[in-house]
Amino acid sequence: MTGDGGVELVRDALSGPGPESVTALASHAKGKEPGRALSLLRLLGPGLITGAADDDPSGIATYSQAGAQFGLNMLWTMAFTFPLMAAIQMISARIGRVTGQGLAANMQRIFPRWVVALLVGLLFIANTINIGADLAAMGAAAQLVVGWGRHTFTLAFAATSLLLQVIVPYHRYVRVLKWLTLALFAYVAVVFTVHIDWGEVAVRTVLPKIALTGGLMTVVVAVFGTTISPYLFFWQCSQEVEDLEADTNSHPLVETPTQASTELRRIQWDSIIGMGFSNLIAFFIILTTAVTLHTAGKTDIQTSEQAAEALRPIAGQLAFALFSLGVIGTGLLAIPVLAGSAAYAVGESRGWTTGLERKPKAAIGFYAVIGLASVLGFALHSSPLDPIKALFWSAVLNGLISVPIMVAVMIVASRKDTMGEFIAPGGQRTLGWIATLVMALAAIGMFVFT
């Protein structure tokens, strides 16, 4: 399945013609800012941020490991997961926009409290470990440039991220941070500076040469887990709820069905474009490491220095600086998403007031969870694992816990007593359940072949 085919499959799974969907999205955004020209960058802002957050330090490390270890034979994962990833994100956003409540709150209406508590607990543990791995990688990335202070920089990044989340509304500082993600395009530039057999790339993307081994299945679980990440389900759903609360003219679709056409098309295209950006960058990270590190015989990345070497063809002596910029930029974007999604899940399951746009005094429990996840994450940064390995294994953990959470998401999206007339359409449900099955089979395969 190619990337273009994935776009068609996702688009065909939804109602409404494509061109009209783009027009509807533009009209919706213009309606919020009358009289102002809508630039392409602003139109893609929410999807760009979500996609960039998915290509966090854990993603960079995992995709680098996949390309270094298996070369071009792991490119298929990006084409394969794109429609599945886009579908589950659309479904998550749909739940929030239709019901006006986050995922955990909706799960609470359907499942026993202990089931929701278990799912939320798994998410909190995985996110906290992911935060710790991201912070450690950011500290190591800074040390690559200045030559000292890994632990000092880790503490500084943890404190800065936590303070920004508490003091400044996320939507404000993320406008600045998203520019740091442009460093990720360095992976795109590298492939045009070295010789590449593009015919071979196309063939291996569709027909990879792989043997089912424990090592391969572990990498597949890690790639799937860092691409289809549980924390993004909760984040995407909760951001739709926050947008509703910020706009007095908008209401949950179960209350105002006349808004459904525009809103669901907006979600459709925002998800396709945002996840497309994420998987495109991931594709080039795998490709870059395949044609540089793998070709040079460096098939097992152990350190940040080794991962940064993939950028040397374009950056030369500045390879470490460019790699560090990408890791630190995406880390500063992703940590609030990781901590925030955990806080949304815990807060909603407990009936607390939640929201990154609220003042700390108005959502004490919510911000307490953010603080706890950040502090525990920092405490984990001193793990004996090298940051690159820690990032990789956090991706594996995400791949494992995603299965029960995706089952719960799909059940919520399919129930009329929750979604009313706006249950996820058949095409979305099909892709969503396929994504869930694929994640489950990959996890089982990892244990079977290891």
N, C-alpha and C positions, 0 to 999 in steps of 0.2 A: 504494500500500500504506500503510495507516495504522499508527500505533504499536500500537494494540490488535491489529490483524491480525498484526503482527510477533510479538507475544507468543504468540499462538495458534500461529503457524507454528513458532516455536522450540519451544514446549511440545509440540506434536504430533509433532515430530521425535524426541522422546525417549520412552523407555518409562516406564510408571507414570502413574497418574492424578494430576492436579494437586493436589487437596486432601491426598492422602496424602503427596505430596512435601513439602508444607509441614510436615506433622506429623512426617515423618521427619527433616527438618532441625532442627526444634525438639527432637526427642528426642535427636538426636545431640549437639547443643550442651548439653542438660541433662545428658547422660551424662558430659560432661567436668566439669560443676560441679553435683554432686548437691545437691538441697535448696535451690537458689537459683532464684528466679523469673527467667525469661528475658525481658528487656525487648525491645521491637521494635528499639530502636537497637542493642543488643548483637547481636541476631540478624543485623542487616544490616551489622554492622561491617566484615567483610572486603570485601564487595561495595561498600559505600559508599566505602571507602578507595581501592579500585581504580578505581571510577568517577570519584572526585574527582581522582585522579592523572591520569586520561585527560583531564580538563578542566584541564590545566596551562596555564601562560602561553601556550604555543604554541597550545593549543586556543582559549583566549580570544581571542587575536589573529586566528587564522584564521577562527573563526566570526564575529567582528566584521567582518572584511574582507568575508566572504561576504554578510552582511546589508546592510552599507553599499553594496556595489557592485551587488548584484542584488536587493535588497529581499526581498520575500516569496517570490521565485522560487527561493530556495535552501533553503527549509524541507523540501522533499522529501528532501533528503539524509539528514536525521536519521531519518525514518520508514523510508527505504529501507535504511540501513545497520544499523539496530538488530538485526534477526534475523541478519544476516551477522556482525556484531560479536559478538553473544552466542554464536553457534555456534562461531566460531573460538576464543573464550576458553574455552568448555566443553571443546573438543577439547584445548586446551593443558593445562588443569587435569587432564583425564582422563588424559593421557599421564603426568603426574607421579604421580598417585595410583595408577595401574595398575602402572607399572614401578618406582616408587621412585627414578627418575632424572630429571634435567632434560632439556630439549630438546636441548641440544648433545651431551650424553652419549648420548642415543638416536640422534641423527643420526650420531654417530661409529660406531655399530654397523651402519649401513646404507650410508652414503655414503663415498666415498674421502676420505682426510684432507684433500686439497687443497680439496675441495668444502666441507667443514665449515669449514675455515680461511677460505675466501672469505666464506661466510655470516656467520661470527662477526666477521670483519674489517669487513664492511659494517655490521653492527649496532653495533660499537664506534665506527666513524666517525660514523654517524648519531646515536648517543646522545651522543657528545662534543659534536658541533655543537649538538644540542638542549640540552644542559646549558649551553653557552656562551650560547645565545640566552635561555634561561630566566633565568640569572644576570643578564644584561644588562637584561632586562625588569624583574627584581626591583629592581635598583639604580635604574633609571629611575622605577619606581613609587614608591620611597621618596623620590626627589628631588622628585616631584610634591607630596609632602606638606610636606617641610621646606625645599625650595627650594635645596638644595645637596647635594654629596657623592655623586653618582651612582657614581663609581668606588670611593669609600670603602665605600659600602653594598654594592656588588657583591662586593668583597673580603670584607666581614664576613659576607655570606650564604654565600659559598663556604666560608669557614673554619668557620662554624657548622655547616653541613650536613655537611662532612667529619668534623668532630670528633664530631658526634652519631652518625654512622654507625660510627665506630671505637670510641667509648666506651660508647654506650648502645644496647642492643638495639632494633632498629627497632620491635618491637611495643609497646614502652613509650612512646616519645615520640610515636608516631603517634596514640596515644589523645588526646593534647592537640592535636596539629596538625590533626586532622580537624575540630575545631570551627571552625577558621578558614575552612573551606570553606563555612560557612553564608553567608558574604558573597556567594557565587554566587547565592543566592536573591534578591538584589537585582534581578537581571535578570528574575526572575519577577514581582517586585512592580511593576517599571516599567510593564509592559504593562497593569496595572490602573489606572494613573494617567493614561493618555493614551487618546484615542479610537482604537479598533481595530474594523475591520469583520471580525468573526470568521468570517462567511460567506466573505469573500474569503480569509482565512487558510486555511480548510479547502479551498477550491477550489485555491489556489495550492500547497498541500502535496501535493495529488494530481495537479493538472494545471498545472505551472509553465509560464510563458511564457519560453522560453529559445531562443537561437540558438547553434548550435555554432560557437564561436570559440576562438581560442587563449587568450584571457583567461578565458573560462568554464571551459575544460578544465583550465587551471592551477589555478583556484580549486577545482574539483571534486577534482583530485588532492590538493591541500592538505587539503581537508576530509576526504576519505577517509583520507589518511595520518595525520592527527592523531586520527581516530576509531578506525580499525583499525590501531593502532600496533604494529610488530614487537616493541618492547621489552616490551610487556605480555604477549605470548605467552610469552617466556622467564620473565618475572617470575611469572606465574600458575602455570606449571608448577613452578618452583623453590619457590614458597611451599607447594605441596602436599607437596613432598619434605621441606621443613623441618618441616611439621606432623607428618609421619610420624616423623621423627627425634625430635621432642619428645615424642611419645606412645608409651610402651612397649607399649601395648595395640594399636597400629595397625601394620599391615604392608602392603606393596604388594599390590594386589588379585590379582596373578598368584600370590601366595603364600597369601592368605587370601580366596578368592572369596566367603565367606559375608558379608563386610563390604560387598560391592559395592552391594546395593540401597540401603542408607542413604547411603553415600558418594557414589554417582553422582547420587542425587536431591538431595543437599546441593549438589553442584557445579552441577547444573542450575538450581536456584532462586537460588543465590547469584549465578550469572552473569547470569541474567535480570534480577534485581532491581538488581544493581550496574550493569550496562550500561544498564538502563532509566533509572536515576538519571543516569548520564553523558549519555545522549542527550537526556533531558528538559531538563537544564540547557543543553545545547548548542542545543537547539531554541529556548529562550527567549533565549539570547544572540543568535542570528540574528534572531529576531523583534524583540527590543528595538532592535538597531541598524538594522533595516529601517524601523521606525516612527518612529525618531528621526533618525538620521544620514542614511539614504537619503532619507527624506521631506524633509529640510532641504537636500538637494542635496549632502551630503558623501559622495561615493561612493568616495573613495580615501583610506583611513586611512594616514597617513604617520608619525604620532607617537603616543606614549602619551596625550598630552593629548587628542588627537582621539578616541581609543578610549574614554577615560573620560567624554567628553561624553554618551555614551549613557545614563549613569546620572543625569544632571542632573535629569530630571523628578521623580525621587523623592528624590534626595539634595541637590539644590541646590548650595551652595558646598562641601558635603562629598563631592561626586561623586569628586574625585580621591582622597580618603581611602578611600572605599568600594571604588573600583577597585583601589587599591594593596593593600588588605587581601586582596582576592580573588587578585590576582597573586602576592603574597608567600606567602600561605597555601598555595595550590596548588603554587607553586614549591618550597616547603620539603617538601611531600609527594612531588612528582614527581622531584626530583633524586636522592634515594636510590633510587628505582625505576629511573631511567635508569642511574645508575652501578652499582647492584646487578645489574640484568639483564645489563649488559655483563660484569661480573665473573663472574656465574654462567656465562655462555656461554663466556668465555675459560677459566675454571677447569675447567669440565667437559670441554671439548675437550682440555685438557692433562692431565687426570687429577688435578688438585689438590683439596685439601680446600676446600670452599666453605661459605658460610653466614653471614648477618648476625647469627645468634644465637651464633656462635663467637667466642672471644677472638682478637684479632689475631695472637697468637703461634701459634695453632693453624691459622691460615689466612693465612699471610703473602702468598702469591701473590694470593689472592683480594682482600685489602685493598689490595695494591699496585696492582691494576687499578683499584679504586675511586678510589684516590688519583690515579693517572695520568689517569683520565677527568675527575676534578674539576679538577685543575691545568690540563690542556689546555683544558677548557671555559672556565675563568676566563681563560686566555690569549687565547681567541677573543672575549672580551666587548668588546674594543676595535675590533671590525670597523667599517668605515666605514658599514655599514648601520645605520639606525635600529633599535632593539630590536624594534619592531613588524614591520618588514620581515624582520629576521633570524628572528623566530619563524615568520613565514609561510613563508619558504623552507626552514626546517628541517622544516616539515610536508610540503612538497612532496617533500623528500628522503626522508622516511619513507614517503610514498606510493609512491615508485619502488622502494625496496629491499624493500618488504614482499612484492612478488610472488615472487621466488625463495625467500624464507624461508617464505611460506605454502605454496608447493609442497612444500617439504621437510617441513613440519609435517603436511600432509595425507597424504603418503606414510608417514610414521612411524605416524600414527594408523590407517592402513588395513592394516598388516602384522601377520599373526597371529604371526609369529616374534618380534615385539616386544611386541605387546599381548595375545597369547594369545586367550582367548575374549572379551576386552573391547575388541576393535577398535571404533572409533567406529561407532554404528549408521547405517543407511542415510540417515536424515533429516539427521543431523549432517554426514555426508560430503557429501551433496548441497548443503547450505547452505555448507559450507566451500569446496567447489570453485567454487560460484557466486561466493562472496566473492573467491576468488583470480582468477577470470575477470574479474570486475568491476574489480578493481584493475588488472589487466593492460590491459584495454580503455581505462580512464581514462588510464593512462600513455601508451599508444600514441596516443590521441586528442590528448593535450596536444602531442605532437611533430608530429602530422599537421596540426593546425589552427593551429599557431603559425607 
